[in-house]
Amino acid sequence: MKKILIIQTAFIGDVVLATGILEKLHQYYPAAELDFLVRKGNESLLSHHPFLHEVLIWHKKESKYKHLFQLLKQIRNTKYDAVINLQRYGATGFLTAFSKANLTIGFDKNPFSFLFSQKITHTFSGIKGEVLHEIERNHLLIKLLTDGMAAKPKLYPTTQDMDFVKPFQTRPYICIAPASVWFTKQFPTNKWIDFIKHLPVSFDIYLIGGPTDAPLCNEIMVANVHQNVVSLAGKLNFLQSAALQKGATMNYVNDSAPMHFASSVNAPVTAVYCSTIVGFGYGPLSDKSFVVEIEETLSCRPCGLHGKKACPLGHFNCANKITNEQLLEVISD
């Protein structure tokens, strides 16, 4: 194998988890040129990645189909030995099927999978019914090219990224990523505020997230009596956020992208699960990781594979009944 293209044009967390494929392919084909196709906006996750030859970018929100055909031309001209598609949607299936690569691999749920060289069954459980993590599902695509063991995702903050966050690392600190795209995946604002009030004052508290998360983080910061709460939302890029998480005593996150950032640098992490469950296969992978969720069984939970814009029953008990004690006890573990 001399040239391999990996396709993952979904959301930020999906790209992070897909980096496990890069780790394994580089292990088996160290001289191969590995390229990665992402949607515009996610390319900075892979900046200066030591195993990547080129990052291809699909302008998915502007000139979507025109640019898709431009990408196809570029892919065909590159003459890849293999194209590995981690997605189950038609657009990337089209690129894979007509890539002219010697080997095309993707999941059977992709509408173009009948044209792939190899199509792999996509499932949320293993042969014996055990839960498969997303990195294990992804690994099935390259199992025949490598071995049976999935590699963990990994991001590579640069020296510059590490230097950028050093001023925030003069004292022990905790990072909190309070936001999520989906309401039912997000621990409520008032619950975050109350939790922070119970944290030891010996810690600096950094609220992290993207620019759109800044209003939420500012609301939490202003409402808190804890003097050492600082909002860094919108002030750090993806890799700088991961670099900051790496040095934290603990990172508190929702079932969202910052959880995968923490996994990618093996940072200690506590994932707060509201409407979703770890059984879907997207849980934290750090050596020191915890999952906090409601301790009682709710007949309505999970209410779906992904988050929702509101609690279908209006009570949001899966989040509201999580206690501060559950969140606090992991710091001493």
Secondary structure, DSSP 8 states (H G I E B T S, - for coil): --EEEEE--S-HHHHHHHHHHHHHHHHH-TTSEEEEEEETT-GGGGTT-TTEEEEEEE-TTSSHHHHHHHHHHHHHHHT-SEEEE---SHHHHHHHHTS--SEEEEETTSTTGGGSSEEE---SB-TTS-B--HHHHHHTTTTTTS-S----------HHHHHHHGGG-SS-EEEEE---SSGGGS--HHHHHHHHHTS-TTSEEEE---GGGHHHHHHHHHH---TTEEE-TTTS-HHHHHHHHHT-SEEEEESSHHHHHHHHTT--EEEE-SSS-GGGS----SSSEEEE--SS--TT-S--SS--SS-TTS--HHHHT--HHHHHGGGG-
